[in-house]
Structures are given as structure tokens and as C-alpha cells.
Amino acid sequence: MAVPEDCQNYEEITILARRDSLSMVETNYMNRVIYGVDKRSAKLINSSQKYFDCINQSDADLVLVNEKGVWGQYALDREGVDRLLTELDILTLQESYGKGTSR
């Protein structure tokens, strides 16, 4: 899904995280995301709810974007983080081999 023109676009693989206070369990999941981003060629940016509203992802805790737009939205729970890290692997591999996204 393309990012609306009035919202900021990102040229590289970026994970946007909402700036909310996190519970202890959510902090553990966020640490998994931080570790995963450090091991891959991606950026992690804390973003405001306003940006999530702008890209029509207001219910998401995490959003994966690149220059082509929104790749996916994820909850900050075990399943959401597992899915995010798997799709981050797929996206970074595709970009490293010069093949676009499959979405």
C-alpha cells in the first residue's frame, strides 16, 4: 500500500513503532524487535500516533515501510513480532538481490 503524499516517506526499510508507554511484556517484545533490526539492514523509528493515523494504520503497534510504501502492520505481541521479523527477512533478502516486493 502506498504511503499518502501528505505523509513522510522512507527510502529504506524502516520499522515505525508508536510512542506509547509499554508494559513489561511489551518491553520484552520490543527488545526482540530492536535486536532484530540491529541484525538486519533496517531502521527503527519511534513515531507518533499522528503518523500512524496519516498512513491509515491507527490500530497498529508496529508498521514496516520502505520506498514502495507500507509492507505490513503488526501488533506488539508474540505473533505480531514473529510475523514482523519474518517479513523483514523476506524484504531485506529481496532488496539485497534486486527483486522488488511480492506484494
C-alpha positions as CSV (number, residue, x, y, z in Angstrom):
1,M,0.0,0.0,0.0
2,A,1.4,3.4,-1.0
3,V,2.0,6.0,1.7
4,P,-0.3,9.0,1.2
5,E,1.5,12.0,-0.4
6,D,1.0,14.2,2.7
7,C,2.8,11.7,5.0
8,Q,6.5,11.2,5.3
9,N,8.0,8.6,3.0
10,Y,11.0,6.4,3.9
11,E,13.6,5.5,1.3
12,E,15.0,2.5,3.2
13,I,13.5,-0.4,5.1
14,T,12.0,1.2,8.3
15,I,10.0,-0.1,11.2
16,L,7.8,2.5,12.8
17,A,6.8,2.0,16.5
18,R,4.2,4.0,18.3
19,R,5.4,6.1,21.2
20,D,3.3,4.6,23.9
21,S,4.3,3.5,27.4
22,L,5.0,-0.2,27.3
23,S,4.1,-2.9,29.8
24,M,6.8,-5.3,30.9
25,V,5.7,-7.9,28.5
26,E,5.5,-5.4,25.6
27,T,9.0,-4.2,26.5
28,N,10.3,-7.7,26.0
29,Y,8.7,-7.9,22.6
30,M,10.1,-4.5,21.7
31,N,13.5,-5.7,22.7
32,R,13.1,-8.6,20.2
33,V,12.3,-6.0,17.5
34,I,15.3,-3.8,18.5
35,Y,17.6,-6.9,18.3
36,G,16.1,-8.0,15.0
37,V,16.6,-4.5,13.5
38,D,20.2,-4.4,14.6
39,K,20.9,-7.7,12.8
40,R,19.4,-6.5,9.5
41,S,19.8,-3.5,7.3
42,A,16.7,-1.7,8.7
43,K,15.9,1.3,10.8
44,L,13.7,1.6,13.8
45,I,11.9,4.9,14.5
46,N,9.6,5.8,17.3
47,S,6.7,7.6,15.7
48,S,3.6,9.5,16.9
49,Q,0.0,8.3,16.7
50,K,-0.5,11.2,14.2
51,Y,1.8,9.5,11.7
52,F,0.0,6.1,12.1
53,D,-3.3,7.9,11.5
54,C,-1.8,9.6,8.4
55,I,-0.9,6.2,6.8
56,N,-4.3,4.7,7.9
57,Q,-2.7,2.3,10.3
58,S,-4.1,3.7,13.6
59,D,-4.6,0.4,15.3
60,A,-1.1,-1.0,14.6
61,D,1.7,-1.0,17.1
62,L,4.4,-1.5,14.5
63,V,4.5,-0.8,10.8
64,L,7.1,-1.9,8.2
65,V,7.6,0.5,5.4
66,N,10.1,1.0,2.5
67,E,10.3,3.3,-0.5
68,K,7.3,1.4,-2.1
69,G,5.0,2.1,0.8
70,V,3.6,0.1,3.7
71,W,4.6,-3.5,3.7
72,G,2.7,-4.6,6.8
73,Q,1.2,-3.7,10.2
74,Y,1.8,-5.7,13.4
75,A,0.7,-6.0,16.9
76,L,3.3,-5.8,19.7
77,D,2.7,-9.4,20.8
78,R,4.5,-12.7,20.2
79,E,2.7,-13.5,16.9
80,G,3.0,-9.9,15.6
81,V,6.7,-9.7,16.3
82,D,7.3,-13.1,14.8
83,R,5.5,-12.1,11.7
84,L,7.3,-8.7,11.5
85,L,10.7,-10.3,11.8
86,T,9.9,-13.0,9.2
87,E,8.6,-10.4,6.7
88,L,11.6,-8.1,7.5
89,D,13.9,-11.0,6.5
90,I,11.9,-11.5,3.3
91,L,12.0,-7.8,2.4
92,T,15.7,-7.4,3.1
93,L,16.6,-10.5,1.1
94,Q,14.5,-9.4,-1.8
95,E,16.1,-5.9,-1.8
96,S,19.6,-7.3,-1.4
97,Y,19.1,-9.4,-4.6
98,G,17.4,-6.5,-6.5
99,K,14.0,-8.1,-6.8
100,G,11.0,-5.9,-5.8
101,T,8.5,-6.9,-3.3
102,S,6.0,-9.6,-3.9
103,R,3.1,-7.5,-2.6
